[in-house]
Amino acid sequence: MKNKIKILRIIHTLSPNLGGPSNAIIDHTKAMVKNGYLVHILTSDTTNEIKKKIKDVKIFNKGPSLGNYGFNLNLLIWLIKNKSKYDIFIIHDIWRIYTFLARLLLKKYFVFIHGNLDPYFSLDFFKKIKKQIYWYLFERKNLLSSKSILLTSEIERKLLNKSFVNTRGLKKNVVGYGIFKPNINKTKTINIFFKKYPELKNQTFLIYLGRFHEKKGCDILLKSIKILSDQNIKLNLVMAGPDNQYKNDLKKICKKLKLKKQVYWTGMLRGNKKWGAIYASSAMVLASHGENFGLSLAESLSCSKPVLITNKVNIYKSIIKYNSGLVANNNINDFTRILKKYSHFNNSKIKKISKNSFKCFNQNFNLKINQNNFYKLINKTYTN
């Protein structure tokens, strides 16, 4: 690419505590840079709060914002002054002011939805009504003015037809998503993890890795573990994620179910500790009621680890296709079924599924080789 296309990504925060989009954007940006694009990132973080650095990528932290909706005078002033330096803009997430600013100030912009129109979010009646009002007044117009909304899977596209808002007329493009396979020393990271958590060293365990939220189905996971325990099938589980009130509620459930000896709470895992935990685990579990992509699942697959998930996770068809794990309905009985089934797999079966897991990652979620649709869309928009 002779003249580099200049892209500005706008995201509320790069804090790893908020999971998916804020973490995956780092690898996604690295992939774009390696493919010849100039990419900068604009956030409402403060420099003291988030000090992320990405080689060849400038990050402009213009926070703090007023509340969680992104009201931020510093960011607005910066965007007005600097928008002419960029050819294309990518807005991450909706329901914040950034898409509105894009409609007012920018010409060629895309919006990554990141699953925010999933039918799951209609379950909270008052939040649904609030979002429907905002959609009618602002957000639909913001998205109609974009070059396209960006989706990570065909399932996400189909779910838009069942969303709690009217998405007809929106330009939609499925561009995929993913991560880079980590270039790390497996043995070294495992040792680092066990040094921090020596009580797990001789244990076989499943791992949940992510933020704690009602939609993640962690209560299903704990109750399934309890049912199997009562059947003398003892499964160990590592629950890894940042602290919040829902995590405290889950700990109370765990105590009530008398699972203290089977469930380990590690707190949030980053860097080598995170990769060590994944490599040391038997499989990753996610009993979600609604998951657009599941970054931690891609991370697990990249380490040749099977995943045990529900059919509310939008990549579940890939898991079935490649036989790289097990898929259940999002209820206690069915998730118990797949945990029990997995517990009976012998080493030969697990080895085969583990091999399939990496194949699934490499052919679907490896950013090194799976971003052609996205680049074609960017290039086409730049030239038009």
C-alpha positions as a Markdown table, in Angstrom:
| # | Residue | x | y | z |
|---|---|---|---|---|
| 1 | Met | 0.0 | 0.0 | 0.0 |
| 2 | Lys | 1.9 | 3.1 | -1.3 |
| 3 | Asn | -0.1 | 5.7 | 0.6 |
| 4 | Lys | -1.1 | 4.5 | 4.0 |
| 5 | Ile | -4.7 | 4.7 | 4.8 |
| 6 | Lys | -5.0 | 6.7 | 8.1 |
| 7 | Ile | -7.5 | 5.2 | 10.6 |
| 8 | Leu | -8.7 | 6.5 | 13.9 |
| 9 | Arg | -10.4 | 4.0 | 16.3 |
| 10 | Ile | -12.6 | 5.6 | 19.0 |
| 11 | Ile | -13.3 | 3.5 | 22.0 |
| 12 | His | -14.6 | 4.5 | 25.5 |
| 13 | Thr | -11.9 | 2.7 | 27.4 |
| 14 | Leu | -9.0 | 0.2 | 26.9 |
| 15 | Ser | -9.4 | -1.0 | 30.5 |
| 16 | Pro | -9.0 | -4.8 | 30.6 |
| 17 | Asn | -11.5 | -4.9 | 33.4 |
| 18 | Leu | -14.3 | -4.5 | 30.8 |
| 19 | Gly | -13.3 | -7.5 | 28.8 |
| 20 | Gly | -13.8 | -8.2 | 25.1 |
| 21 | Pro | -13.7 | -5.1 | 22.9 |
| 22 | Ser | -11.2 | -3.2 | 25.0 |
| 23 | Asn | -8.8 | -6.2 | 24.9 |
| 24 | Ala | -9.4 | -7.4 | 21.3 |
| 25 | Ile | -8.9 | -4.0 | 19.8 |
| 26 | Ile | -5.2 | -4.2 | 20.7 |
| 27 | Asp | -4.5 | -7.3 | 18.6 |
| 28 | His | -6.9 | -6.1 | 15.9 |
| 29 | Thr | -4.9 | -2.8 | 15.7 |
| 30 | Lys | -1.6 | -4.7 | 15.6 |
| 31 | Ala | -2.9 | -6.7 | 12.6 |
| 32 | Met | -3.9 | -3.6 | 10.8 |
| 33 | Val | -0.5 | -2.0 | 11.3 |
| 34 | Lys | 1.2 | -5.1 | 10.0 |
| 35 | Asn | -0.9 | -4.9 | 6.9 |
| 36 | Gly | 0.2 | -1.4 | 6.1 |
| 37 | Tyr | -2.4 | 0.9 | 7.7 |
| 38 | Leu | -1.6 | 3.8 | 10.0 |
| 39 | Val | -3.8 | 3.4 | 13.0 |
| 40 | His | -4.3 | 5.6 | 16.1 |
| 41 | Ile | -6.7 | 5.1 | 19.0 |
| 42 | Leu | -8.7 | 7.8 | 20.8 |
| 43 | Thr | -10.2 | 7.0 | 24.3 |
| 44 | Ser | -11.9 | 8.6 | 27.3 |
| 45 | Asp | -9.3 | 7.0 | 29.6 |
| 46 | Thr | -6.9 | 9.2 | 31.5 |
| 47 | Thr | -3.2 | 8.8 | 30.9 |
| 48 | Asn | -2.7 | 7.9 | 34.6 |
| 49 | Glu | -5.5 | 5.3 | 34.4 |
| 50 | Ile | -4.5 | 3.4 | 31.2 |
| 51 | Lys | -0.9 | 3.5 | 30.0 |
| 52 | Lys | -1.1 | 0.9 | 27.2 |
| 53 | Lys | 1.5 | 1.1 | 24.5 |
| 54 | Ile | 1.3 | -0.5 | 21.1 |
| 55 | Lys | 4.3 | -0.5 | 18.7 |
| 56 | Asp | 3.7 | 2.0 | 15.9 |
| 57 | Val | 0.3 | 3.0 | 17.3 |
| 58 | Lys | -0.4 | 6.4 | 19.1 |
| 59 | Ile | -3.0 | 6.2 | 21.8 |
| 60 | Phe | -4.7 | 9.5 | 22.7 |
| 61 | Asn | -6.2 | 9.3 | 26.2 |
| 62 | Lys | -8.5 | 12.3 | 26.6 |
| 63 | Gly | -10.4 | 11.4 | 29.7 |
| 64 | Pro | -12.0 | 11.5 | 32.1 |
| 65 | Ser | -15.5 | 11.6 | 30.7 |
| 66 | Leu | -18.6 | 12.7 | 32.6 |
| 67 | Gly | -20.1 | 9.4 | 33.4 |
| 68 | Asn | -20.2 | 6.2 | 31.4 |
| 69 | Tyr | -21.8 | 7.6 | 28.3 |
| 70 | Gly | -18.7 | 9.4 | 27.1 |
| 71 | Phe | -19.6 | 13.1 | 27.6 |
| 72 | Asn | -16.1 | 14.5 | 27.2 |
| 73 | Leu | -15.2 | 18.1 | 26.2 |
| 74 | Asn | -11.5 | 17.3 | 25.9 |
| 75 | Leu | -12.2 | 14.5 | 23.5 |
| 76 | Leu | -14.6 | 16.6 | 21.4 |
| 77 | Ile | -12.1 | 19.4 | 21.1 |
| 78 | Trp | -9.3 | 17.0 | 20.1 |
| 79 | Leu | -11.5 | 15.3 | 17.5 |
| 80 | Ile | -12.5 | 18.6 | 15.9 |
| 81 | Lys | -8.9 | 19.7 | 15.7 |
| 82 | Asn | -7.5 | 16.4 | 14.4 |
| 83 | Lys | -10.3 | 14.7 | 12.3 |
| 84 | Ser | -8.8 | 16.0 | 9.0 |
| 85 | Lys | -5.7 | 13.9 | 9.6 |
| 86 | Tyr | -7.6 | 10.7 | 9.1 |
| 87 | Asp | -9.3 | 9.0 | 6.2 |
| 88 | Ile | -11.5 | 6.5 | 8.0 |
| 89 | Phe | -12.9 | 6.2 | 11.5 |
| 90 | Ile | -14.0 | 3.1 | 13.5 |
| 91 | Ile | -16.3 | 3.6 | 16.4 |
| 92 | His | -16.5 | 0.8 | 19.0 |
| 93 | Asp | -19.8 | 0.2 | 20.8 |
| 94 | Ile | -23.1 | 2.1 | 20.8 |
| 95 | Trp | -25.3 | 3.7 | 23.4 |
| 96 | Arg | -22.6 | 6.3 | 24.0 |
| 97 | Ile | -22.0 | 9.8 | 22.6 |
| 98 | Tyr | -19.3 | 8.7 | 20.2 |
| 99 | Thr | -21.6 | 7.5 | 17.4 |
| 100 | Phe | -23.5 | 10.8 | 17.7 |
| 101 | Leu | -20.2 | 12.8 | 17.4 |
| 102 | Ala | -19.3 | 10.7 | 14.4 |
| 103 | Arg | -22.6 | 11.6 | 12.6 |
| 104 | Leu | -22.1 | 15.3 | 13.3 |
| 105 | Leu | -18.4 | 15.5 | 12.6 |
| 106 | Leu | -17.1 | 12.6 | 10.5 |
| 107 | Lys | -17.8 | 11.4 | 6.9 |
| 108 | Lys | -16.4 | 7.9 | 6.5 |
| 109 | Tyr | -17.0 | 6.0 | 9.7 |
| 110 | Phe | -17.9 | 2.4 | 10.6 |
| 111 | Val | -19.4 | 1.2 | 13.9 |
| 112 | Phe | -18.4 | -2.1 | 15.6 |
| 113 | Ile | -21.6 | -3.2 | 17.4 |
| 114 | His | -19.8 | -5.8 | 19.6 |
| 115 | Gly | -23.1 | -7.6 | 20.4 |
| 116 | Asn | -24.9 | -4.6 | 21.9 |
| 117 | Leu | -28.1 | -5.3 | 20.0 |
| 118 | Asp | -28.3 | -8.9 | 21.2 |
| 119 | Pro | -31.9 | -10.0 | 22.0 |
| 120 | Tyr | -30.6 | -10.8 | 25.5 |
| 121 | Phe | -30.6 | -7.2 | 26.4 |
| 122 | Ser | -34.3 | -7.0 | 26.1 |
| 123 | Leu | -34.8 | -9.0 | 29.3 |
| 124 | Asp | -34.3 | -5.9 | 31.5 |
| 125 | Phe | -37.5 | -4.0 | 30.8 |
| 126 | Phe | -36.5 | -0.6 | 32.0 |
| 127 | Lys | -33.1 | -0.6 | 30.2 |
| 128 | Lys | -34.8 | -1.9 | 27.1 |
| 129 | Ile | -37.3 | 1.0 | 27.1 |
| 130 | Lys | -34.5 | 3.6 | 27.7 |
| 131 | Lys | -32.5 | 2.2 | 24.8 |
| 132 | Gln | -35.5 | 2.1 | 22.5 |
| 133 | Ile | -36.1 | 5.7 | 23.2 |
| 134 | Tyr | -32.5 | 6.6 | 22.5 |
| 135 | Trp | -32.5 | 4.5 | 19.4 |
| 136 | Tyr | -35.5 | 6.2 | 18.0 |
| 137 | Leu | -34.2 | 9.7 | 18.8 |
| 138 | Phe | -30.5 | 9.3 | 18.0 |
| 139 | Glu | -28.8 | 5.9 | 17.6 |
| 140 | Arg | -30.6 | 4.6 | 14.5 |
| 141 | Lys | -29.7 | 7.9 | 12.7 |
| 142 | Asn | -26.1 | 7.6 | 13.9 |
| 143 | Leu | -25.8 | 4.1 | 12.4 |
| 144 | Leu | -27.7 | 4.9 | 9.2 |
| 145 | Ser | -25.1 | 7.6 | 8.6 |
| 146 | Ser | -22.2 | 5.2 | 8.9 |
| 147 | Lys | -20.7 | 3.4 | 6.0 |
| 148 | Ser | -21.7 | 0.2 | 7.7 |
| 149 | Ile | -22.1 | -1.5 | 11.0 |
| 150 | Leu | -19.5 | -4.2 | 11.6 |
| 151 | Leu | -20.4 | -7.6 | 12.8 |
| 152 | Thr | -18.2 | -10.5 | 13.9 |
| 153 | Ser | -20.3 | -13.5 | 12.7 |
| 154 | Glu | -23.3 | -14.5 | 10.5 |
| 155 | Ile | -25.1 | -15.4 | 13.7 |
| 156 | Glu | -24.8 | -11.9 | 15.0 |
| 157 | Arg | -26.3 | -10.6 | 11.7 |
| 158 | Lys | -29.2 | -13.0 | 12.0 |
| 159 | Leu | -29.8 | -12.0 | 15.6 |
| 160 | Leu | -30.4 | -8.4 | 14.5 |
| 161 | Asn | -33.7 | -9.6 | 13.2 |
| 162 | Lys | -34.7 | -10.5 | 16.7 |
| 163 | Ser | -33.3 | -7.4 | 18.4 |
| 164 | Phe | -35.4 | -5.1 | 20.6 |
| 165 | Val | -34.9 | -2.2 | 18.1 |
| 166 | Asn | -35.6 | -1.9 | 14.3 |
| 167 | Thr | -32.4 | -2.6 | 12.4 |
| 168 | Arg | -33.9 | -2.6 | 8.9 |
| 169 | Gly | -32.1 | -0.3 | 6.5 |
| 170 | Leu | -28.8 | -0.5 | 8.3 |
| 171 | Lys | -25.8 | -1.4 | 6.1 |
| 172 | Lys | -24.3 | -4.5 | 7.6 |
| 173 | Asn | -20.9 | -6.3 | 7.0 |
| 174 | Val | -19.6 | -9.4 | 8.7 |
| 175 | Val | -15.8 | -8.9 | 9.0 |
| 176 | Gly | -14.9 | -11.5 | 11.7 |
| 177 | Tyr | -12.7 | -10.9 | 14.7 |
| 178 | Gly | -9.9 | -12.6 | 16.6 |
| 179 | Ile | -6.5 | -12.4 | 18.2 |
| 180 | Phe | -2.9 | -13.3 | 17.4 |
| 181 | Lys | -1.6 | -16.6 | 18.6 |
| 182 | Pro | 0.5 | -15.7 | 21.6 |
| 183 | Asn | 4.3 | -16.1 | 21.1 |
| 184 | Ile | 5.0 | -17.3 | 24.6 |
| 185 | Asn | 6.9 | -20.0 | 26.4 |
| 186 | Lys | 4.2 | -22.5 | 27.5 |
| 187 | Thr | 6.3 | -24.1 | 30.3 |
| 188 | Lys | 7.4 | -20.8 | 31.6 |
| 189 | Thr | 3.9 | -19.3 | 31.9 |
| 190 | Ile | 2.6 | -22.5 | 33.5 |
| 191 | Asn | 5.3 | -22.2 | 36.2 |
| 192 | Ile | 4.6 | -18.6 | 36.7 |
| 193 | Phe | 0.9 | -19.4 | 37.3 |
| 194 | Phe | 1.6 | -22.3 | 39.7 |
| 195 | Lys | 4.1 | -20.1 | 41.6 |
| 196 | Lys | 1.2 | -17.7 | 42.3 |
| 197 | Tyr | -1.4 | -20.4 | 42.9 |
| 198 | Pro | 0.6 | -23.5 | 44.2 |
| 199 | Glu | -2.6 | -25.2 | 45.5 |
| 200 | Leu | -3.6 | -25.8 | 41.8 |
| 201 | Lys | -0.4 | -27.4 | 40.7 |
| 202 | Asn | -1.5 | -31.0 | 41.0 |
| 203 | Gln | -5.1 | -30.3 | 40.1 |
| 204 | Thr | -7.1 | -30.9 | 36.9 |
| 205 | Phe | -9.3 | -27.9 | 36.5 |
| 206 | Leu | -11.7 | -26.1 | 34.1 |
| 207 | Ile | -11.4 | -22.3 | 33.8 |
| 208 | Tyr | -13.8 | -19.4 | 33.5 |
| 209 | Leu | -12.0 | -16.3 | 32.3 |
| 210 | Gly | -13.7 | -13.0 | 32.0 |
| 211 | Arg | -15.7 | -10.3 | 33.7 |
| 212 | Phe | -18.5 | -11.3 | 36.0 |
| 213 | His | -22.0 | -10.4 | 34.8 |
| 214 | Glu | -25.4 | -12.0 | 34.9 |
| 215 | Lys | -25.4 | -12.8 | 31.2 |
| 216 | Lys | -22.3 | -14.9 | 31.5 |
| 217 | Gly | -24.2 | -17.7 | 33.2 |
| 218 | Cys | -21.7 | -18.3 | 36.0 |
| 219 | Asp | -24.6 | -19.3 | 38.3 |
| 220 | Ile | -25.4 | -22.1 | 35.8 |
| 221 | Leu | -21.8 | -23.2 | 35.9 |
| 222 | Leu | -21.6 | -23.4 | 39.7 |
| 223 | Lys | -24.9 | -25.2 | 40.0 |
| 224 | Ser | -23.8 | -27.7 | 37.4 |
| 225 | Ile | -20.6 | -28.4 | 39.3 |
| 226 | Lys | -22.7 | -29.0 | 42.4 |
| 227 | Ile | -25.0 | -31.5 | 40.7 |
| 228 | Leu | -22.0 | -33.5 | 39.4 |
| 229 | Ser | -20.4 | -33.3 | 42.8 |
| 230 | Asp | -23.5 | -34.9 | 44.3 |
| 231 | Gln | -23.0 | -37.7 | 41.8 |
| 232 | Asn | -19.4 | -38.1 | 43.0 |
| 233 | Ile | -18.0 | -36.5 | 39.9 |
| 234 | Lys | -15.6 | -33.9 | 41.4 |
| 235 | Leu | -14.7 | -31.2 | 38.9 |
| 236 | Asn | -12.4 | -28.3 | 39.9 |
| 237 | Leu | -13.1 | -24.9 | 38.6 |
| 238 | Val | -11.0 | -21.7 | 38.4 |
| 239 | Met | -13.0 | -18.5 | 38.3 |
| 240 | Ala | -10.8 | -15.7 | 37.0 |
| 241 | Gly | -12.0 | -12.2 | 36.7 |
| 242 | Pro | -12.0 | -8.7 | 38.2 |
| 243 | Asp | -13.9 | -7.9 | 41.4 |
| 244 | Asn | -17.4 | -6.5 | 41.4 |
| 245 | Gln | -20.7 | -7.0 | 43.2 |
| 246 | Tyr | -21.9 | -9.8 | 41.0 |
| 247 | Lys | -18.7 | -11.7 | 41.8 |
| 248 | Asn | -19.5 | -11.3 | 45.5 |
| 249 | Asp | -23.0 | -12.7 | 44.8 |
| 250 | Leu | -21.5 | -15.7 | 43.0 |
| 251 | Lys | -19.2 | -16.4 | 46.0 |
| 252 | Lys | -22.2 | -16.5 | 48.2 |
| 253 | Ile | -23.8 | -19.0 | 45.9 |
| 254 | Cys | -20.6 | -21.0 | 45.9 |
| 255 | Lys | -20.6 | -21.0 | 49.7 |
| 256 | Lys | -24.2 | -22.0 | 49.9 |
| 257 | Leu | -23.6 | -24.9 | 47.5 |
| 258 | Lys | -20.6 | -26.0 | 49.6 |
| 259 | Leu | -18.1 | -25.9 | 46.7 |
| 260 | Lys | -15.3 | -24.2 | 48.5 |
| 261 | Lys | -12.9 | -27.1 | 47.9 |
| 262 | Gln | -13.7 | -27.3 | 44.2 |
| 263 | Val | -13.9 | -23.6 | 43.1 |
| 264 | Tyr | -10.9 | -21.3 | 43.2 |
| 265 | Trp | -11.2 | -17.5 | 42.9 |
| 266 | Thr | -8.0 | -16.1 | 41.5 |
| 267 | Gly | -8.9 | -12.5 | 40.8 |
| 268 | Met | -8.1 | -11.0 | 37.4 |
| 269 | Leu | -5.3 | -12.7 | 35.5 |
| 270 | Arg | -3.1 | -10.8 | 33.0 |
| 271 | Gly | 0.0 | -11.5 | 31.0 |
| 272 | Asn | 1.9 | -14.6 | 31.7 |
| 273 | Lys | -0.4 | -15.6 | 34.6 |
| 274 | Lys | -3.4 | -15.6 | 32.3 |
| 275 | Trp | -1.7 | -17.6 | 29.6 |
| 276 | Gly | -0.2 | -20.0 | 32.2 |
| 277 | Ala | -3.7 | -20.5 | 33.6 |
| 278 | Ile | -5.1 | -21.3 | 30.2 |
| 279 | Tyr | -2.3 | -23.7 | 29.3 |
| 280 | Ala | -2.6 | -25.4 | 32.7 |
| 281 | Ser | -6.4 | -25.9 | 32.4 |
| 282 | Ser | -8.2 | -28.8 | 30.9 |
| 283 | Ala | -10.8 | -26.7 | 29.1 |
| 284 | Met | -12.5 | -23.3 | 29.2 |
| 285 | Val | -16.1 | -23.0 | 30.2 |
| 286 | Leu | -18.7 | -20.3 | 29.4 |
| 287 | Ala | -22.4 | -20.9 | 30.2 |
| 288 | Ser | -23.4 | -17.6 | 28.7 |
| 289 | His | -26.9 | -16.4 | 27.9 |
| 290 | Gly | -25.6 | -14.2 | 25.1 |
| 291 | Glu | -22.1 | -13.7 | 23.9 |
| 292 | Asn | -21.1 | -11.9 | 20.7 |
| 293 | Phe | -17.7 | -13.4 | 20.3 |
| 294 | Gly | -15.9 | -14.5 | 23.4 |
| 295 | Leu | -12.3 | -13.3 | 23.3 |
| 296 | Ser | -11.2 | -15.7 | 26.1 |
| 297 | Leu | -12.6 | -18.6 | 24.0 |
| 298 | Ala | -10.4 | -17.6 | 21.1 |
| 299 | Glu | -7.4 | -17.4 | 23.5 |
| 300 | Ser | -8.2 | -20.9 | 24.8 |
| 301 | Leu | -8.5 | -22.3 | 21.3 |
| 302 | Ser | -5.2 | -20.7 | 20.3 |
| 303 | Cys | -3.6 | -22.7 | 23.1 |
| 304 | Ser | -5.2 | -26.0 | 21.8 |
| 305 | Lys | -7.7 | -26.0 | 24.7 |
| 306 | Pro | -11.3 | -27.2 | 24.1 |
| 307 | Val | -14.2 | -25.0 | 25.1 |
| 308 | Leu | -17.4 | -25.9 | 26.7 |
| 309 | Ile | -20.1 | -23.3 | 25.9 |
| 310 | Thr | -23.7 | -22.7 | 25.2 |
| 311 | Asn | -25.5 | -22.1 | 21.9 |
| 312 | Lys | -25.9 | -18.5 | 22.9 |
| 313 | Val | -22.3 | -17.9 | 22.1 |
| 314 | Asn | -22.1 | -16.7 | 18.6 |
| 315 | Ile | -19.1 | -18.8 | 17.6 |
| 316 | Tyr | -20.8 | -22.1 | 18.7 |
| 317 | Lys | -21.3 | -23.4 | 15.1 |
| 318 | Ser | -17.5 | -23.2 | 14.5 |
| 319 | Ile | -17.0 | -25.2 | 17.7 |
| 320 | Ile | -19.4 | -27.9 | 16.5 |
| 321 | Lys | -18.0 | -27.9 | 12.9 |
| 322 | Tyr | -14.4 | -28.4 | 14.1 |
| 323 | Asn | -15.3 | -30.7 | 17.1 |
| 324 | Ser | -13.3 | -28.4 | 19.3 |
| 325 | Gly | -15.5 | -28.6 | 22.4 |
| 326 | Leu | -19.0 | -29.2 | 23.5 |
| 327 | Val | -22.1 | -27.0 | 23.1 |
| 328 | Ala | -25.2 | -27.0 | 25.4 |
| 329 | Asn | -28.4 | -25.0 | 25.8 |
| 330 | Asn | -28.1 | -22.2 | 28.4 |
| 331 | Asn | -29.7 | -24.0 | 31.3 |
| 332 | Ile | -28.5 | -26.0 | 34.3 |
| 333 | Asn | -29.5 | -29.5 | 33.1 |
| 334 | Asp | -28.0 | -29.2 | 29.7 |
| 335 | Phe | -24.8 | -27.6 | 30.8 |
| 336 | Thr | -24.5 | -30.3 | 33.5 |
| 337 | Arg | -24.8 | -32.8 | 30.7 |
| 338 | Ile | -21.8 | -31.5 | 28.7 |
| 339 | Leu | -19.6 | -31.2 | 31.8 |
| 340 | Lys | -20.4 | -34.8 | 32.7 |
| 341 | Lys | -19.7 | -35.9 | 29.1 |
| 342 | Tyr | -16.4 | -34.1 | 29.0 |
| 343 | Ser | -15.4 | -35.5 | 32.4 |
| 344 | His | -15.7 | -39.0 | 30.9 |
| 345 | Phe | -13.4 | -38.3 | 27.9 |
| 346 | Asn | -10.2 | -40.3 | 28.0 |
| 347 | Asn | -6.8 | -38.8 | 27.2 |
| 348 | Ser | -6.9 | -39.9 | 23.6 |
| 349 | Lys | -10.3 | -38.1 | 23.1 |
| 350 | Ile | -9.1 | -34.9 | 24.8 |
| 351 | Lys | -5.9 | -35.0 | 22.7 |
| 352 | Lys | -8.0 | -35.2 | 19.5 |
| 353 | Ile | -10.3 | -32.4 | 20.5 |
| 354 | Ser | -7.3 | -30.3 | 21.6 |
| 355 | Lys | -5.8 | -30.7 | 18.1 |
| 356 | Asn | -9.1 | -29.7 | 16.6 |
| 357 | Ser | -9.2 | -26.6 | 18.9 |
| 358 | Phe | -6.1 | -25.1 | 17.4 |
| 359 | Lys | -7.3 | -25.9 | 13.9 |
| 360 | Cys | -10.6 | -24.1 | 14.7 |
| 361 | Phe | -8.7 | -21.0 | 16.0 |
| 362 | Asn | -6.2 | -20.9 | 13.1 |
| 363 | Gln | -8.9 | -21.1 | 10.4 |
| 364 | Asn | -11.4 | -18.8 | 12.0 |
| 365 | Phe | -10.0 | -16.4 | 14.6 |
| 366 | Asn | -6.3 | -16.0 | 13.8 |
| 367 | Leu | -5.8 | -12.3 | 12.9 |
| 368 | Lys | -2.6 | -13.2 | 11.1 |
| 369 | Ile | -4.5 | -14.8 | 8.3 |
| 370 | Asn | -8.3 | -14.0 | 8.7 |
| 371 | Gln | -9.0 | -10.3 | 8.1 |
| 372 | Asn | -9.4 | -10.1 | 4.3 |
| 373 | Asn | -13.1 | -9.1 | 4.4 |
| 374 | Phe | -12.3 | -6.2 | 6.7 |
| 375 | Tyr | -9.4 | -4.9 | 4.7 |
| 376 | Lys | -11.4 | -5.1 | 1.4 |
| 377 | Leu | -14.1 | -3.0 | 3.0 |
| 378 | Ile | -11.7 | -0.4 | 4.3 |
| 379 | Asn | -9.9 | -0.2 | 1.0 |
| 380 | Lys | -13.1 | 0.1 | -1.0 |
| 381 | Thr | -14.4 | 2.9 | 1.3 |
| 382 | Tyr | -11.1 | 4.8 | 1.0 |
| 383 | Thr | -11.2 | 4.8 | -2.8 |
| 384 | Asn | -14.9 | 5.7 | -3.1 |
